[in-house]
Amino acid sequence: MNDFELYTHIKRDEVVEYFNEHIGVNPCSLCGTGELLILGDEEALVVIDHEVSVFNPKIVGGKEKGVFISYVVMCEDCGNQQFINAKKLEEIMDNKKK
């Protein structure tokens, strides 16, 4: 199973629970009133793959490709969208469990 499948399916319930307790309780940073919702359904969450170039002086050409997977969060009032790095959120969640 690749990272994309892992973050869209397996972690769904844990991510939604953490999001609702710690992030979704805050108002939208743009409009200040709307509730933040993590996008998805009962089956999976919406994730975005961000392909980026990473500088690495040890390889020919100096750069390589990397992928960041993010969950999509949207304000229910103004539609502002934000992205939460999936691996970073997992690290935070793991640290809170300890």
Residue frames as qw, qx, qy, qz and C-alpha x, y, z in Angstrom:
[[0.000, 0.890, 0.456, 0.000, 0.00, 0.00, 0.00],
 [0.428, 0.388, -0.027, 0.816, 1.41, 3.40, -0.94],
 [0.135, -0.166, -0.417, 0.883, 1.30, 6.57, 1.20],
 [0.335, -0.098, -0.263, -0.899, -1.68, 7.93, -0.72],
 [0.636, -0.289, -0.648, -0.303, -3.84, 4.88, 0.09],
 [0.469, -0.211, -0.660, 0.548, -2.64, 4.85, 3.69],
 [0.041, -0.144, -0.280, 0.948, -3.59, 8.46, 4.35],
 [0.429, -0.115, -0.326, -0.835, -6.95, 8.33, 2.56],
 [0.735, -0.237, -0.532, -0.346, -8.25, 5.17, 4.22],
 [0.669, -0.163, -0.646, 0.329, -6.49, 3.68, 7.22],
 [0.279, -0.086, -0.421, 0.859, -5.99, 6.83, 9.29],
 [0.174, -0.513, -0.426, -0.725, -9.43, 8.33, 8.56],
 [0.565, -0.679, -0.453, -0.122, -11.16, 7.79, 11.92],
 [0.630, -0.405, -0.218, 0.626, -8.13, 8.83, 13.98],
 [0.265, 0.139, 0.171, 0.939, -7.59, 11.96, 11.88],
 [0.273, -0.598, -0.439, -0.613, -11.26, 13.00, 12.01],
 [0.627, -0.645, -0.412, 0.146, -11.38, 12.52, 15.79],
 [0.543, -0.285, -0.085, 0.785, -8.18, 14.53, 16.33],
 [0.123, 0.320, 0.321, 0.883, -9.30, 17.22, 13.87],
 [0.374, -0.676, -0.480, -0.417, -12.70, 17.63, 15.55],
 [0.644, -0.629, -0.321, 0.293, -11.14, 17.92, 19.02],
 [0.543, -0.461, 0.050, 0.700, -8.19, 20.22, 18.24],
 [0.227, -0.048, 0.406, 0.884, -8.52, 22.01, 14.89],
 [0.085, -0.491, -0.690, -0.525, -12.17, 22.08, 13.82],
 [0.307, -0.729, -0.534, 0.299, -13.18, 23.90, 17.01],
 [0.266, -0.434, 0.062, 0.859, -11.35, 27.02, 15.81],
 [0.466, 0.777, 0.265, -0.331, -13.03, 29.58, 13.53],
 [0.723, 0.527, 0.204, 0.397, -11.79, 30.15, 9.97],
 [0.493, -0.411, 0.025, 0.766, -8.68, 32.33, 9.88],
 [0.192, 0.242, 0.439, 0.843, -10.01, 34.20, 6.82],
 [0.286, -0.580, -0.412, -0.642, -13.63, 35.10, 7.69],
 [0.024, -0.284, 0.600, -0.747, -13.37, 34.55, 11.46],
 [0.629, -0.079, 0.284, -0.719, -16.80, 32.95, 11.75],
 [0.828, 0.189, -0.373, -0.373, -17.03, 29.76, 9.73],
 [0.813, -0.358, 0.453, -0.082, -16.52, 26.26, 11.04],
 [0.183, 0.574, -0.747, -0.282, -13.60, 24.33, 9.58],
 [0.929, 0.073, 0.239, -0.272, -14.46, 20.96, 8.05],
 [0.266, -0.410, 0.804, 0.339, -12.08, 18.22, 6.97],
 [0.652, 0.357, -0.255, -0.618, -13.20, 17.04, 3.54],
 [0.094, 0.173, -0.977, -0.086, -14.16, 13.43, 2.93],
 [0.732, -0.205, -0.260, -0.596, -16.94, 10.93, 3.51],
 [0.845, -0.391, 0.269, -0.248, -17.53, 7.74, 5.50],
 [0.960, 0.213, 0.008, 0.179, -15.04, 5.87, 3.34],
 [0.707, 0.073, 0.010, 0.703, -12.06, 8.19, 2.98],
 [0.145, -0.820, -0.088, 0.547, -10.66, 11.68, 3.37],
 [0.572, 0.805, 0.038, 0.155, -9.73, 13.99, 0.52],
 [0.602, -0.554, 0.249, 0.518, -5.95, 14.27, 0.17],
 [0.475, 0.869, -0.125, -0.062, -3.77, 16.21, -2.24],
 [0.841, -0.085, 0.146, 0.514, -0.37, 15.11, -3.53],
 [0.091, 0.971, -0.155, -0.160, 2.04, 18.06, -3.74],
 [0.878, 0.149, 0.079, 0.448, 5.01, 17.17, -5.93],
 [0.117, -0.974, 0.154, 0.120, 7.96, 19.41, -5.17],
 [0.704, 0.501, -0.341, 0.370, 11.59, 19.76, -6.18],
 [0.689, -0.713, 0.049, 0.121, 13.98, 19.21, -3.28],
 [0.300, 0.826, -0.460, 0.127, 17.51, 20.60, -3.42],
 [0.908, -0.344, 0.210, 0.117, 20.12, 17.90, -2.82],
 [0.145, 0.855, -0.465, -0.177, 23.76, 18.84, -3.55],
 [0.509, -0.352, 0.782, 0.074, 24.81, 15.17, -3.38],
 [0.677, 0.367, 0.632, 0.090, 23.06, 14.22, -6.64],
 [0.314, 0.061, 0.481, 0.816, 23.76, 15.23, -10.24],
 [0.077, -0.576, -0.503, -0.640, 21.69, 18.28, -11.13],
 [0.060, 0.166, -0.462, 0.869, 21.21, 19.20, -7.47],
 [0.532, -0.054, 0.268, -0.802, 17.53, 18.40, -7.13],
 [0.089, -0.114, -0.983, -0.110, 15.20, 15.49, -6.75],
 [0.463, -0.383, -0.376, -0.705, 11.45, 15.09, -6.55],
 [0.012, -0.062, -0.828, 0.556, 9.50, 14.76, -3.32],
 [0.367, -0.465, -0.593, -0.546, 5.81, 14.32, -2.55],
 [0.107, -0.020, 0.601, -0.792, 3.89, 15.83, 0.34],
 [0.268, -0.450, -0.794, -0.309, 0.45, 14.47, 1.09],
 [0.090, -0.041, 0.358, -0.929, -2.02, 16.87, 2.69],
 [0.055, 0.561, 0.814, -0.141, -5.57, 16.69, 4.02],
 [0.012, 0.408, 0.306, 0.860, -7.98, 19.33, 2.72],
 [0.120, -0.511, -0.632, 0.570, -9.79, 21.56, 5.23],
 [0.046, 0.438, 0.425, 0.791, -12.52, 24.00, 4.14],
 [0.135, 0.151, 0.432, -0.879, -14.51, 26.76, 5.84],
 [0.181, 0.494, 0.850, 0.038, -18.23, 26.07, 5.63],
 [0.117, 0.827, 0.319, -0.449, -19.03, 29.81, 5.32],
 [0.169, 0.832, -0.253, -0.463, -16.49, 31.42, 2.98],
 [0.919, 0.394, 0.006, 0.002, -15.02, 28.33, 1.26],
 [0.028, 0.815, -0.575, 0.062, -11.43, 29.14, 2.23],
 [0.981, 0.020, -0.190, 0.033, -9.34, 25.98, 1.83],
 [0.228, -0.774, 0.581, -0.102, -6.32, 25.00, 3.87],
 [0.847, 0.231, -0.479, 0.000, -4.00, 22.03, 3.66],
 [0.600, -0.654, 0.428, -0.172, -2.64, 20.02, 6.60],
 [0.359, 0.513, -0.778, -0.056, 0.48, 17.95, 5.96],
 [0.897, -0.196, -0.271, -0.288, -0.58, 14.34, 6.60],
 [0.763, 0.079, -0.500, 0.403, 2.76, 13.09, 7.92],
 [0.092, 0.339, -0.401, 0.846, 3.20, 16.07, 10.24],
 [0.640, -0.351, 0.011, -0.683, -0.33, 15.62, 11.61],
 [0.910, -0.109, -0.400, -0.027, 0.39, 11.94, 12.23],
 [0.509, 0.217, -0.515, 0.654, 3.55, 12.89, 14.18],
 [0.237, -0.360, 0.266, -0.862, 1.57, 15.33, 16.32],
 [0.820, -0.254, -0.170, -0.484, -1.14, 12.75, 16.95],
 [0.837, 0.026, -0.497, 0.229, 1.45, 10.11, 17.91],
 [0.273, 0.286, -0.479, 0.784, 3.15, 12.51, 20.36],
 [0.484, -0.357, 0.124, -0.789, -0.20, 13.29, 22.03],
 [0.885, -0.168, -0.367, -0.231, -0.83, 9.54, 22.58],
 [0.634, 0.177, -0.582, 0.478, 2.39, 9.18, 24.61]]
